[in-house]
Amino acid sequence: MQGATVGHLSYVGDSLLGRDVNFGAGTTVANLRHDDADVRALVKGELVSTGRRKFGVVCGDGVKTGIQTSLNAGVKLGTDTRTGPAERVLRDRTEGADN
């Protein structure tokens, strides 16, 4: 979306980034399951298949990641969520969460 930026040395594939998202340098988005299964995402408290083997992340408006952040396939980051440097995010984060 408008104003989204991805820093150098980053990889972001098959993802949806909201307005004014800023990925720090070296942020990596996993978007592929190596076991050939579909990526699953949490919907209303239940893990459901996306129907896709390749599916990255969904980020709400204003998300910011620290440098070298790693985001797991299917993760959702809510509006204004922040991550710290070198953080591994394996599960969804809700609005305004920070570490």
Secondary structure as the mmCIF struct_conf table of DSSP 4:
data_model
#
loop_
_struct_conf.conf_type_id
_struct_conf.id
_struct_conf.beg_label_comp_id
_struct_conf.beg_label_asym_id
_struct_conf.beg_label_seq_id
_struct_conf.end_label_comp_id
_struct_conf.end_label_asym_id
_struct_conf.end_label_seq_id
TURN_TY1_P TURN_TY1_P1 GLN A 2 GLY A 3
STRN STRN1 THR A 5 VAL A 6
TURN_TY1_P TURN_TY1_P2 HIS A 8 LEU A 9
STRN STRN2 TYR A 11 TYR A 11
BEND BEND1 ASP A 14 ASP A 14
STRN STRN3 LEU A 16 LEU A 17
TURN_TY1_P TURN_TY1_P3 ARG A 19 ASP A 20
STRN STRN4 ASN A 22 PHE A 23
HELX_LH_PP_P HELX_LH_PP_P1 GLY A 24 GLY A 24
TURN_TY1_P TURN_TY1_P4 ALA A 25 GLY A 26
STRN STRN5 THR A 28 VAL A 29
STRN STRN6 LEU A 32 LEU A 32
TURN_TY1_P TURN_TY1_P5 HIS A 34 ASP A 35
BEND BEND2 ASP A 36 ASP A 36
HELX_LH_PP_P HELX_LH_PP_P2 ALA A 37 VAL A 39
STRN STRN7 ARG A 40 VAL A 43
TURN_TY1_P TURN_TY1_P6 LYS A 44 GLY A 45
STRN STRN8 GLU A 46 SER A 49
BEND BEND3 GLY A 51 GLY A 51
BEND BEND4 ARG A 53 ARG A 53
STRN STRN9 LYS A 54 LYS A 54
STRN STRN10 VAL A 58 CYS A 59
TURN_TY1_P TURN_TY1_P7 ASP A 61 GLY A 62
STRN STRN11 LYS A 64 THR A 65
TURN_TY1_P TURN_TY1_P8 ILE A 67 GLN A 68
STRN STRN12 SER A 70 LEU A 71
TURN_TY1_P TURN_TY1_P9 ALA A 73 GLY A 74
STRN STRN13 LYS A 76 LEU A 77
TURN_TY1_P TURN_TY1_P10 THR A 79 ASP A 80
STRN STRN14 ARG A 82 ARG A 82
TURN_TY1_P TURN_TY1_P11 PRO A 85 ALA A 86
STRN STRN15 ARG A 88 VAL A 89
BEND BEND5 ARG A 91 ARG A 91
STRN STRN16 ARG A 93 ARG A 93
TURN_TY1_P TURN_TY1_P12 GLU A 95 GLY A 96
#
